[in-house]
Structure formats: structure tokens, C-alpha cells
Amino acid sequence: MKCSPLYSMLMTVVICAAALLVAAAKVGAPAPDFTATASNGKSFRLYDYRGKYVVLEWHNNGCPYVGKHYNSGNMQRLQKQWTARGVVWFTIISSAPGKQGYVTASEENEYLAKMQATPTAALLDPTGEIGHLYEAKTSPQMVVINPQGVVVYDGAIDDKPTTDLSDIALATNYVSLALEQAMAGKKVETPATRPYGCSVKYPDSTH
Amino acid sequence: MRVHQGTNTRGCRSPHFASALALLCAAGAQATGSPIPHGTLELVAENQWIAIGRPFYLGLHFQLEKGWHIYWVNPGDSGEPPRVTWQMPPGLSPGAIEWPAPQRLGTSSIVDFGYEDAVTLIVPVHAEINLAAQPLAQLGAEIRVLVCREICVPGRTQLSLTLPIKSQPPAPDLRTQDLFAAARKEMPRPAPQNCKFSIDDAKDSFVLSANFGSQITQATFFPFAELQIDNSAPQTLQPLATGFRLTVRKSDRLLKPVERLKGVIVLTGNQAYLIDAPVSGRRAQKNKSGYGSDDKPSSKEGPE
């Protein structure tokens, strides 16, 4: 949103501040748009996927909570299962250069191949811009966006906030639950949870 | 991080406050702890033996390398609290962990609640009256703990402790007295009778007001339950002649109204009080998620 030069300086500041406040993602509100470059070199814009369900997965390959879901194959299973049903799945890496989880495009491509991970794309967000837009706190934080572009789930991947692989079998997966309920035309029963995991490794200067 | 100690909280000083001091030379050789990532962990008992029919206390003493931290029962934005699985003989039942007052960790958009340097978690244990005396009872604890600085390292360790079970009254273990005394100093206490807390719902914030009988210039609130407050938002303190007013931003993920807020209010490093107060004065207007004024109490409040 732009601030009109017609307003006084004070009004401009107020309106811009308000615009920033409403820009963050909230369950039940429109998902903020973004454009990002993926590890495969292509550019992806969220709004191009109106009409489809979109999953956002915050990723950091050095985080033990992420490791739990990749070393067990759980995340790859979810990616495969839901993209097969037409869901667009964006893995997002918001680690800053020099911080845990930061990868170059080729490093991420190697990781995806090694892990046999098949998201629609792995988006590189080294400035943390997309992360801040969604107020992503942790990896793996998960967001589900419906075909109308509204956030219907934001939070943890499941209800077992641990690093233990053995907990996956016992867990209720909130992402699958949200997708199943939303696709069945039902209300998402658990639309927001605490997104457990490692803190997102944003650049130091950002707040 | 200091308020004007000795003048501003006179009306509310706990009777326990001055007692936990001066045990500097009591401890003999302290057993070294088991390794955990970037630190050590030790299981200790307050008494020399378990007295049949009497509750007693165990301690989990964490010693961390500089800059590393572990988490409170509500870890805040990231991380997770230590988890304990006890192995105890029949007739002994461990209670819930007593958590010292935490501190805010981090200053950016991600803020956690936890402990740096060293911390002792205290666990009360119930010893049944029909417990049989034995010379060497084995108590075990499997602990899973996440230790973080910039990055996080999960650890798992098995600790054990051997204690006699006797019918005689308990006797303190001099080696651990200073550790328990120091740990109790860090525990939040019930607010004294003359201190009144109230909490108002102010749309995007909770406003915590406290009447302490004197001015308070520093206060931080830590809720036991997750998803109630915006952890990283600065908490705004307004000192009042008789206490303070603290404005705490609500969590964006708070989809249902909160009936009661339960947590810890920390005034200084060693003055922490338990709060458990109804949230009142909710505006007549319905909030964004469409919940009205006839909401049910949340079942997910408080530590488990």
C-alpha cells in the first residue's frame, strides 16, 4: 500500500504504520503476497496460485526439529501426499547468510535430492522478508492457505513439540488435518497453534 | 535490572525473603553432573534419606556453558522445556516440577523464556506411609533437554540416585542445602495478602494492575500457557504510587478469549510472584474471531 503525498507528514506516518500492522499473516485473513526465487532458479509468486491450496513450510536443515521430520521421511511423505492432491508446497528458507540453515541454491538442490524431498519449490529468503511477512518464529512452522488466498492454518506441524523421531507416529498432524477439513468444506478445528521448533535465523539487524 | 530495593516493595516482602542466605561454606565436595550438550546435569536430594510417610524434594541442577540456555515450562517462541521420565520404587510418586522464575531471552522478533548459566528445578516426591524401609533405594530419571544459544542441541541423559528409606524423621544433606536454598530463592511465591492483582482485557492487550502499597518500577509477566501473549512484544510498565500497571500485547494466535491469566510476575531477579487472576472488563464488542462474552473457560491454561 502506498501513502499518498496528499496527506500531511503525520498522516502519512500513521497510515503507513497501520498498513504495516495489517500486512502480517493472520489466521482468517488474506495471506500476504510475495515473490521469491527458488533453488531451481525459477521465480514464484504466491498470488499466481489462487485457486489452489498452498502450504508454506519454514525450513532450516541444521535444526534438530526439522531433522526429526526429514530423517524420518515424514516431511517428504507429506509433500508427496499433498502435492499429488494438487496442493502447492513451498519450502521457505529464511536463514541469513552465515547462520544455521542458510544455503545457496545449489546446496539446497543437493539437499532436496539427497533427502528425496519434493516440494513444489524451495524458496530462498535470505533477507527474512517472507519470514517476517508471516511472522515465522520457528522451523518447521507451517502455514496453510486456501484457494481463496486466506490463511486457514498457522502453527506447528503436529502436536508433539519434541525432537524425538518416535513421537511422529503418535502425533496428530495439524497440516494434514487442516487440509482434510478445509477440502471437505469443514471448518478447520485447530487453525492456530504454537509453532514449535528452532527460532528462525533472521539477520541480526532485523526486528 | 534493579528497582530501588528496600523501599519500593516493603509492603509485599515475603517472610521467606531474608532467610535463604549465608550457607556459603556448608557444601562439601559437590558431585559433578552428567554431561548434557554444553553443560552438566545433576540429580540431588535435599535429605540424607527418604523418611517413610513424609514428602521430600529432589533437585535437577543444570550448569550451562556461557551463553547457552534451557527453557521454562512455557518456552516462549521457540524451544521446549526439559522433560523428565522418572523411575521410582513403588510407594514413591514424583509431583510436578517447580520452576524458578524465568528470564526473557532474545530481543528481536523471537523471544524465549528460560534460564542461562545455572538453574535448579525442584521436584516434590510423595513417600507413602506403607513404604518398606530399605538400605539402598534406586531413583532414576531420564531427562530430555534442549540446550540453545544461536543454535539448539537436543540432549538425553539418564541419571540415578541411591537413597536409604528409613522410618526415622528426615535429616538434611549438608552437601545440597545451599543448592536448595538458592533454588527456593528463585521460585515465584504466592503474592502476599496485601498485594492485589487485577487483569483487564483491553482489545489487543492485557493490562495487569498491581497494588503493592508502594511504587514498582520494573515488572515482567510470564504466562504459564502458550499462545496467550505476544512473547516478543515489549511489555510496557507504568509505575504507580501504589504499584504498577503493565500492558502486555496479546498473541495473534489467541483465537479464544482468555478467562484467567496464570503466570509469574518478576519484579527483580529474586522477587517473583504467582498470578492467577480473572480477566475482566472485556469490551462488549465481540473480538475478530467472533467469540462473544459467554465463552467457556479454556482447559489449556497453566502448566501440566
Chai-1 contact restraints between the chains, C-beta under 6 A:
chainA,res_idxA,chainB,res_idxB,connection_type,confidence,min_distance_angstrom,max_distance_angstrom,comment,restraint_id
A,K26,B,D252,contact,1.0,0.0,6.0,A-B,restraint_1
A,P64,B,P154,contact,1.0,0.0,6.0,A-B,restraint_2
A,Q100,B,I151,contact,1.0,0.0,6.0,A-B,restraint_3
A,K137,B,D77,contact,1.0,0.0,6.0,A-B,restraint_4
A,K137,B,I110,contact,1.0,0.0,6.0,A-B,restraint_5
A,T138,B,S78,contact,1.0,0.0,6.0,A-B,restraint_6
A,P161,B,E80,contact,1.0,0.0,6.0,A-B,restraint_7
A,T163,B,P154,contact,1.0,0.0,6.0,A-B,restraint_8
A,A192,B,R253,contact,1.0,0.0,6.0,A-B,restraint_9
A,A192,B,L255,contact,1.0,0.0,6.0,A-B,restraint_10
A,R194,B,E226,contact,1.0,0.0,6.0,A-B,restraint_11
A,R194,B,L227,contact,1.0,0.0,6.0,A-B,restraint_12
A,C198,B,S78,contact,1.0,0.0,6.0,A-B,restraint_13
A,C198,B,C152,contact,1.0,0.0,6.0,A-B,restraint_14
A,S199,B,S78,contact,1.0,0.0,6.0,A-B,restraint_15
A,S199,B,I110,contact,1.0,0.0,6.0,A-B,restraint_16
A,H207,B,S108,contact,1.0,0.0,6.0,A-B,restraint_17
A,H207,B,S109,contact,1.0,0.0,6.0,A-B,restraint_18
